[in-house]
Amino acid sequence: MAVRSPSPLLKHNCYFNSSRPRTLTLENSVQLLPRDKILRDTFTPAETLLFVIILITASIVNWFGDPRSFWSLGSLIIFGCLTPVILKTHEQTHPFFIDLLWPKFWICSMPAWIFSLQFIIGLTQNPLGKLTIGELIYNTILPVNIWRPSSSADSSTWVTIFGFVAIYLLTSTLYIVPKSRSYFERLLPWLCFGAVLVGITGLIQKGLGLTKPLLTSGTGANDFFAYFPYDGHWAAFATLWCCACIAMALLSTRYDDSPHFIQSIGPWYLTGGLLLGASGLLVEALLPSAILLLTLSVMLLLVAVDFLANSKDMHRKSIALFCGLAACFSFAGGIVRVFQDNAFSADAIILRSAAYNMFKANPIFGWGIDSYGKLLPFFSSDMLLGQRSERATSDLLQFLAEFGIFGALILLGFLVVLTLRHILRPHNARLTNHLLIGCGSVLILALCDSPFMSPAVYFSFFTIFFISQRWADLSRAKIDEVDARRPQLITPETERRVPFFNEQYKEKEK
């Protein structure tokens, strides 16, 4: 009989390498043999493939900042189509039982399929029509059935929605494929380094006083940072990766074999987080820069408290003092930005009001993706004097206007359920909490700005969110039971590679 032992139960033969993974002080109580640790932390083919694709995708969205570039969105669609390949490779090569692989995938990807279906059904009902009076042609709104999705999509809308759906599907695999926390300890440093490198590029451009990003023709406006055409998008991006960098700095202090903080990798992460957060001082968009500076203040305060309360580092008081002072300066900078003139501009308020009026006119399913710019002239105030805008300066209001209550319940409900699932369960995962601070800050920013218009912010948000949830799950369960439906004491007959007799033996006397 094949009985399950305390060590991981294997499905396939596997190979091992000679790496020695580091362990945390909060490691699961079950003691693992070195052989099992190597198995746990060695990349499977699916993990390697996902690792490479995530890094390539991050490079594309970070350096090609145009939110509606057909080249970048088309590349993202191609990488998103590799999601089934990653999952099938994961199913065939994973060494543990993964009964929950496909159920997890369908649950996590449900918002993407629903939004795609809502968009396709909406193509049968276009709210825009033409009215001809003499030789003049006017646009008009046709009566629509509010109980059925509608859409005013053009040729570019297809690329937009499926590009963002592809990003979501790809990042959701980070909640399914990685089998150990070691995976994220190797992936996050590369992602943090890439974000800091973009930040350094932006700081250099600001220092040189450039009027457009290097090697580009620019947009004609000065409110850019690095290769982000709008520096408010950069502020949201920096908020996410500032939290990730500082979270990794705190994580580096919790290894069993950690040296003193000054001699570890922690100061590099902390410096990267400071650079990303301090860039908010150069951001012209007031509310996004305020959110970035206030988030940096919160993270630095957490570092100070952690070193004073939990650390035995010989420099803990100096580090706590430095972080505390930096947190105070960052908080003061954020408060100043909030109360500066034009932080709440009249035009932005009018655009948000128009989005709210659109939502009231079609509250169930909304008017369809990218419909705000097309329908704005029918719902905006005359005070805009014919100005056109593609965004409502509030992602939440624009989301309600374009996807309605139905879409909001699907996406926001999914995020809330996963977050509450983490908060209400025992064994608190501190890295998860720190990463969720960045996600929460960007969601707050989405109330008064449009961060999710940027593919870089959208990709970073869901990457960090799904990493935080997977880290929490891996911290709370045995390594071979995270994706198992239930503990199995006997290996199923279909997965045995040797003959097995399970019938009653009839003994006869001769």
Disulfide bonds with the S-S distance in Angstrom:
none
